[in-house]
Amino acid sequence: MNLLIENLSNELSKKFKEKISFTILNSYNTNNSIKEFFDKEIKHGEFILESERKSSEINFFEEGKNFDISICYKKNGRGTILSNEGTQKKLSSLFSFCYSSKDCQILEFLQIFLNLFNRITSDSFSTFIIFEKVLKILKISIENVTCLFNDFPCEFLKRKLKNSQNFNIEENGLNLITPKQMLLDVDNFLKELNDRNAKCIFKKIKKDEDFLIKIYIEATNNENFQSIIKKANELIDIYDE
């Protein structure tokens, strides 16, 4: 978004910032590299994380109503870009402030781009195609965006539960909310590990007639990664008795 705004003429850029608001809504387990990029580079808009709202999950559609454009990434890996008819009308009104054909092209591109995403939601393959097309339109190489992801040791583990009633999940979600002490224990362990990229996320799922705990683990290095795996298994052994 900043790249587009900075390529507008000065007067149109000011008008754009006055009229169009946008936000980036991300889950608390978003890769740290992209979080750092937004914290450093975002100049117009607001970057919101679930953890900052102290909520198990942001309601993207409700939160997005407060902005003209919302870039959303959910914890299940699905994402989309949201806008509304009001946004399109605001963009149309900006054409009267265009000083060059370049200004017009940028506004036209934004309108087409937003319409595409509003029709293609939660479809990773379609989103990938659109993303590749946009990079070509903006003459940006895929190499320019690979720096927005850090590839750390990570793994999904699954454990079958003996006493599934001990493990409860949030309403309309999969993330664990109890046993609270187990969640506190793992949070404290991660803090003591002093690894800013360390993650240990528990979900409860049902497969056939069995309940499973699905664990996502990530760390900066293999030593920390293995220690988190060990701790997660130990905690499940304790609280699944």
C-alpha positions as a LaTeX table, in Angstrom:
\begin{tabular}{lrrr}
\hline
Residue & $x$ (\AA) & $y$ (\AA) & $z$ (\AA) \\
\hline
Met1 & 0.00 & 0.00 & 0.00 \\
Asn2 & 2.81 & 2.41 & 0.87 \\
Leu3 & 4.47 & 1.63 & $-2.47$ \\
Leu4 & 1.32 & 2.70 & $-4.33$ \\
Ile5 & 0.71 & 5.83 & $-2.26$ \\
Glu6 & 4.30 & 7.02 & $-2.62$ \\
Asn7 & 3.99 & 6.83 & $-6.42$ \\
Leu8 & 0.99 & 9.16 & $-6.48$ \\
Ser9 & 1.51 & 12.85 & $-7.12$ \\
Asn10 & 1.93 & 14.89 & $-3.94$ \\
Glu11 & $-1.54$ & 16.43 & $-3.86$ \\
Leu12 & $-3.31$ & 13.16 & $-4.70$ \\
Ser13 & $-1.23$ & 11.32 & $-2.11$ \\
Lys14 & $-2.44$ & 13.74 & 0.57 \\
Lys15 & $-6.06$ & 13.34 & $-0.53$ \\
Phe16 & $-5.70$ & 9.55 & $-0.58$ \\
Lys17 & $-4.44$ & 9.50 & 3.02 \\
Glu18 & $-7.29$ & 11.77 & 4.09 \\
Lys19 & $-10.00$ & 9.66 & 2.47 \\
Ile20 & $-8.78$ & 6.04 & 2.53 \\
Ser21 & $-8.01$ & 4.20 & 5.77 \\
Phe22 & $-6.59$ & 0.68 & 5.91 \\
Thr23 & $-5.49$ & $-1.91$ & 8.42 \\
Ile24 & $-3.56$ & $-5.16$ & 8.51 \\
Leu25 & $-5.17$ & $-7.77$ & 10.78 \\
Asn26 & $-2.92$ & $-10.67$ & 11.71 \\
Ser27 & $-3.08$ & $-13.60$ & 14.10 \\
Tyr28 & $-0.79$ & $-13.67$ & 17.13 \\
Asn29 & 1.32 & $-16.45$ & 15.60 \\
Thr30 & 2.18 & $-14.45$ & 12.47 \\
Asn31 & 5.80 & $-14.91$ & 11.38 \\
Asn32 & 7.95 & $-12.37$ & 13.22 \\
Ser33 & 9.71 & $-11.19$ & 10.08 \\
Ile34 & 6.52 & $-9.81$ & 8.55 \\
Lys35 & 5.55 & $-8.22$ & 11.89 \\
Glu36 & 8.88 & $-6.41$ & 12.02 \\
Phe37 & 8.44 & $-5.24$ & 8.44 \\
Phe38 & 5.03 & $-3.72$ & 9.16 \\
Asp39 & 6.19 & $-2.13$ & 12.41 \\
Lys40 & 9.07 & $-0.49$ & 10.60 \\
Glu41 & 7.66 & 0.29 & 7.16 \\
Ile42 & 3.94 & 0.97 & 7.54 \\
Lys43 & 3.34 & 4.71 & 7.20 \\
His44 & $-0.35$ & 4.95 & 6.44 \\
Gly45 & $-2.70$ & 2.59 & 8.23 \\
Glu46 & $-2.78$ & 0.44 & 11.32 \\
Phe47 & $-1.20$ & $-2.94$ & 12.06 \\
Ile48 & $-3.28$ & $-4.98$ & 14.51 \\
Leu49 & $-2.38$ & $-8.30$ & 16.12 \\
Glu50 & $-4.80$ & $-10.58$ & 17.97 \\
Ser51 & $-2.58$ & $-10.60$ & 21.02 \\
Glu52 & $-2.72$ & $-6.80$ & 21.26 \\
Arg53 & $-6.50$ & $-6.98$ & 21.46 \\
Lys54 & $-6.26$ & $-9.75$ & 24.08 \\
Ser55 & $-8.71$ & $-11.82$ & 22.09 \\
Ser56 & $-8.55$ & $-15.44$ & 21.02 \\
Glu57 & $-9.34$ & $-14.33$ & 17.49 \\
Ile58 & $-10.17$ & $-11.08$ & 15.76 \\
Asn59 & $-13.51$ & $-10.98$ & 13.97 \\
Phe60 & $-12.05$ & $-9.77$ & 10.71 \\
Phe61 & $-15.35$ & $-8.84$ & 9.11 \\
Glu62 & $-16.45$ & $-6.76$ & 12.10 \\
Glu63 & $-13.03$ & $-5.18$ & 12.70 \\
Gly64 & $-12.65$ & $-4.48$ & 9.01 \\
Lys65 & $-15.80$ & $-2.33$ & 8.97 \\
Asn66 & $-13.81$ & 0.39 & 10.73 \\
Phe67 & $-11.52$ & 0.74 & 7.70 \\
Asp68 & $-11.87$ & 1.19 & 3.95 \\
Ile69 & $-9.36$ & $-1.56$ & 3.16 \\
Ser70 & $-8.48$ & $-4.50$ & 5.44 \\
Ile71 & $-5.68$ & $-6.96$ & 4.77 \\
Cys72 & $-6.54$ & $-10.04$ & 6.84 \\
Tyr73 & $-4.54$ & $-13.14$ & 7.73 \\
Lys74 & $-6.19$ & $-15.74$ & 9.95 \\
Lys75 & $-4.54$ & $-18.33$ & 12.18 \\
Asn76 & $-5.81$ & $-21.18$ & 9.97 \\
Gly77 & $-3.61$ & $-19.87$ & 7.15 \\
Arg78 & $-6.44$ & $-18.32$ & 5.16 \\
Gly79 & $-6.40$ & $-14.69$ & 4.24 \\
Thr80 & $-8.06$ & $-12.09$ & 2.10 \\
Ile81 & $-8.37$ & $-8.39$ & 1.44 \\
Leu82 & $-11.66$ & $-6.74$ & 2.35 \\
Ser83 & $-13.23$ & $-3.53$ & 1.11 \\
Asn84 & $-16.75$ & $-2.31$ & 0.36 \\
Glu85 & $-18.81$ & $-0.22$ & $-2.05$ \\
Gly86 & $-17.98$ & 2.88 & $-0.04$ \\
Thr87 & $-14.28$ & 2.30 & $-0.68$ \\
Gln88 & $-14.84$ & 2.08 & $-4.43$ \\
Lys89 & $-16.83$ & 5.34 & $-4.39$ \\
Lys90 & $-14.05$ & 7.07 & $-2.44$ \\
Leu91 & $-11.45$ & 5.83 & $-4.94$ \\
Ser92 & $-13.62$ & 7.05 & $-7.83$ \\
Ser93 & $-13.88$ & 10.49 & $-6.25$ \\
Leu94 & $-10.08$ & 10.74 & $-6.20$ \\
Phe95 & $-9.82$ & 10.67 & $-10.00$ \\
Ser96 & $-10.67$ & 14.37 & $-10.08$ \\
Phe97 & $-7.37$ & 15.01 & $-8.23$ \\
Cys98 & $-5.21$ & 13.07 & $-10.72$ \\
Tyr99 & $-2.31$ & 15.06 & $-12.16$ \\
Ser100 & $-0.98$ & 12.42 & $-14.54$ \\
Ser101 & $-1.83$ & 9.17 & $-16.30$ \\
Lys102 & 0.27 & 7.43 & $-13.66$ \\
Asp103 & $-2.13$ & 8.65 & $-10.96$ \\
Cys104 & $-5.08$ & 7.27 & $-12.93$ \\
Gln105 & $-3.36$ & 3.93 & $-13.50$ \\
Ile106 & $-2.66$ & 3.47 & $-9.79$ \\
Leu107 & $-6.27$ & 4.22 & $-8.82$ \\
Glu108 & $-7.60$ & 1.94 & $-11.58$ \\
Phe109 & $-5.28$ & $-0.82$ & $-10.45$ \\
Leu110 & $-6.46$ & $-0.48$ & $-6.85$ \\
Gln111 & $-10.11$ & $-0.70$ & $-7.86$ \\
Ile112 & $-9.56$ & $-3.84$ & $-9.97$ \\
Phe113 & $-7.34$ & $-5.40$ & $-7.32$ \\
Leu114 & $-9.88$ & $-4.89$ & $-4.52$ \\
Asn115 & $-12.71$ & $-6.27$ & $-6.65$ \\
Leu116 & $-10.69$ & $-9.40$ & $-7.38$ \\
Phe117 & $-10.01$ & $-10.11$ & $-3.72$ \\
Asn118 & $-13.59$ & $-9.54$ & $-2.68$ \\
Arg119 & $-14.62$ & $-12.28$ & $-5.08$ \\
Ile120 & $-11.77$ & $-14.68$ & $-4.33$ \\
Thr121 & $-11.63$ & $-15.15$ & $-0.58$ \\
Ser122 & $-10.02$ & $-17.91$ & 1.47 \\
Asp123 & $-8.64$ & $-19.62$ & $-1.63$ \\
Ser124 & $-4.89$ & $-19.94$ & $-1.30$ \\
Phe125 & $-4.21$ & $-20.98$ & $-4.90$ \\
Ser126 & $-6.28$ & $-18.17$ & $-6.42$ \\
Thr127 & $-4.68$ & $-15.69$ & $-4.02$ \\
Phe128 & $-1.25$ & $-16.94$ & $-5.06$ \\
Ile129 & $-2.06$ & $-16.32$ & $-8.74$ \\
Ile130 & $-3.28$ & $-12.79$ & $-7.98$ \\
Phe131 & $-0.18$ & $-12.10$ & $-5.89$ \\
Glu132 & 2.11 & $-13.18$ & $-8.73$ \\
Lys133 & 0.17 & $-11.02$ & $-11.18$ \\
Val134 & 0.40 & $-7.98$ & $-8.92$ \\
Leu135 & 4.15 & $-8.40$ & $-8.57$ \\
Lys136 & 4.47 & $-8.33$ & $-12.35$ \\
Ile137 & 2.24 & $-5.26$ & $-12.67$ \\
Leu138 & 4.34 & $-3.42$ & $-10.08$ \\
Lys139 & 7.56 & $-4.80$ & $-11.64$ \\
Ile140 & 8.62 & $-6.35$ & $-8.35$ \\
Ser141 & 10.54 & $-9.62$ & $-8.24$ \\
Ile142 & 9.48 & $-12.46$ & $-5.95$ \\
Glu143 & 12.99 & $-12.08$ & $-4.48$ \\
Asn144 & 11.96 & $-8.68$ & $-3.12$ \\
Val145 & 9.39 & $-10.26$ & $-0.82$ \\
Thr146 & 11.11 & $-13.48$ & 0.24 \\
Cys147 & 12.79 & $-11.52$ & 3.03 \\
Leu148 & 9.37 & $-11.21$ & 4.68 \\
Phe149 & 9.50 & $-14.79$ & 5.94 \\
Asn150 & 11.97 & $-16.41$ & 8.35 \\
Asp151 & 12.38 & $-20.14$ & 7.85 \\
Phe152 & 12.94 & $-21.51$ & 11.38 \\
Pro153 & 12.80 & $-25.13$ & 12.62 \\
Cys154 & 9.10 & $-25.93$ & 12.95 \\
Glu155 & 6.77 & $-28.90$ & 13.09 \\
Phe156 & 3.16 & $-29.95$ & 13.69 \\
Leu157 & 2.79 & $-32.77$ & 16.23 \\
Lys158 & $-0.32$ & $-34.76$ & 17.14 \\
Arg159 & $-1.09$ & $-36.57$ & 20.39 \\
Lys160 & $-4.11$ & $-38.77$ & 21.03 \\
Leu161 & $-5.93$ & $-37.80$ & 24.24 \\
Lys162 & $-6.99$ & $-40.27$ & 26.90 \\
Asn163 & $-9.10$ & $-37.74$ & 28.82 \\
Ser164 & $-10.29$ & $-35.23$ & 26.25 \\
Gln165 & $-12.67$ & $-33.63$ & 28.78 \\
Asn166 & $-9.62$ & $-32.09$ & 30.47 \\
Phe167 & $-8.95$ & $-30.01$ & 27.36 \\
Asn168 & $-11.47$ & $-27.35$ & 26.33 \\
Ile169 & $-11.37$ & $-25.06$ & 23.32 \\
Glu170 & $-12.57$ & $-21.52$ & 22.66 \\
Glu171 & $-16.07$ & $-21.01$ & 21.33 \\
Asn172 & $-16.14$ & $-21.23$ & 17.52 \\
Gly173 & $-12.48$ & $-22.16$ & 17.43 \\
Leu174 & $-9.87$ & $-24.87$ & 18.01 \\
Asn175 & $-7.36$ & $-23.21$ & 20.36 \\
Leu176 & $-7.18$ & $-24.49$ & 23.91 \\
Ile177 & $-8.45$ & $-22.36$ & 26.79 \\
Thr178 & $-8.06$ & $-25.05$ & 29.49 \\
Pro179 & $-6.24$ & $-26.48$ & 31.32 \\
Lys180 & $-5.17$ & $-22.93$ & 32.15 \\
Gln181 & $-2.19$ & $-24.02$ & 34.21 \\
Met182 & $-0.77$ & $-25.99$ & 31.28 \\
Leu183 & $-1.04$ & $-22.91$ & 29.06 \\
Leu184 & 0.61 & $-20.78$ & 31.75 \\
Asp185 & 3.37 & $-23.36$ & 32.13 \\
Val186 & 4.19 & $-23.35$ & 28.43 \\
Asp187 & 4.09 & $-19.52$ & 28.29 \\
Asn188 & 6.51 & $-19.29$ & 31.21 \\
Phe189 & 8.77 & $-21.88$ & 29.62 \\
Leu190 & 8.92 & $-19.89$ & 26.38 \\
Lys191 & 9.75 & $-16.71$ & 28.31 \\
Glu192 & 12.58 & $-18.45$ & 30.16 \\
Leu193 & 13.87 & $-19.79$ & 26.87 \\
Asn194 & 14.43 & $-16.17$ & 25.81 \\
Asp195 & 13.82 & $-16.97$ & 22.15 \\
Arg196 & 11.71 & $-14.25$ & 20.54 \\
Asn197 & 10.71 & $-16.61$ & 17.72 \\
Ala198 & 9.65 & $-19.49$ & 19.97 \\
Lys199 & 6.06 & $-20.66$ & 19.60 \\
Cys200 & 4.05 & $-23.52$ & 21.06 \\
Ile201 & 0.38 & $-23.49$ & 20.06 \\
Phe202 & $-2.13$ & $-26.13$ & 21.15 \\
Lys203 & $-5.30$ & $-27.02$ & 19.27 \\
Lys204 & $-7.87$ & $-29.73$ & 19.94 \\
Ile205 & $-9.27$ & $-31.60$ & 16.96 \\
Lys206 & $-11.48$ & $-34.62$ & 16.42 \\
Lys207 & $-10.45$ & $-37.39$ & 14.05 \\
Asp208 & $-12.97$ & $-40.19$ & 13.57 \\
Glu209 & $-13.97$ & $-41.03$ & 17.16 \\
Asp210 & $-10.78$ & $-39.81$ & 18.80 \\
Phe211 & $-9.78$ & $-36.40$ & 20.13 \\
Leu212 & $-6.26$ & $-35.21$ & 19.37 \\
Ile213 & $-4.04$ & $-32.39$ & 20.52 \\
Lys214 & $-2.36$ & $-30.71$ & 17.56 \\
Ile215 & 0.77 & $-28.78$ & 18.52 \\
Tyr216 & 2.61 & $-26.26$ & 16.39 \\
Ile217 & 6.20 & $-25.70$ & 17.52 \\
Glu218 & 8.74 & $-23.21$ & 16.19 \\
Ala219 & 12.06 & $-21.82$ & 17.43 \\
Thr220 & 15.11 & $-19.93$ & 16.20 \\
Asn221 & 17.46 & $-22.90$ & 16.48 \\
Asn222 & 17.27 & $-26.67$ & 16.75 \\
Glu223 & 18.29 & $-26.78$ & 20.43 \\
Asn224 & 15.37 & $-24.58$ & 21.47 \\
Phe225 & 13.09 & $-26.38$ & 19.04 \\
Gln226 & 13.83 & $-29.78$ & 20.62 \\
Ser227 & 13.44 & $-28.42$ & 24.16 \\
Ile228 & 9.97 & $-27.06$ & 23.32 \\
Ile229 & 8.92 & $-30.42$ & 21.85 \\
Lys230 & 10.08 & $-32.14$ & 25.03 \\
Lys231 & 8.26 & $-29.64$ & 27.28 \\
Ala232 & 5.02 & $-29.84$ & 25.27 \\
Asn233 & 4.97 & $-33.64$ & 25.49 \\
Glu234 & 5.72 & $-33.53$ & 29.22 \\
Leu235 & 2.84 & $-31.13$ & 29.86 \\
Ile236 & 0.36 & $-33.24$ & 27.90 \\
Asp237 & 1.48 & $-36.31$ & 29.86 \\
Ile238 & 0.79 & $-34.43$ & 33.11 \\
Tyr239 & $-2.59$ & $-32.92$ & 32.23 \\
Asp240 & $-3.96$ & $-35.90$ & 30.31 \\
Glu241 & $-3.90$ & $-38.12$ & 33.41 \\
\hline
\end{tabular}
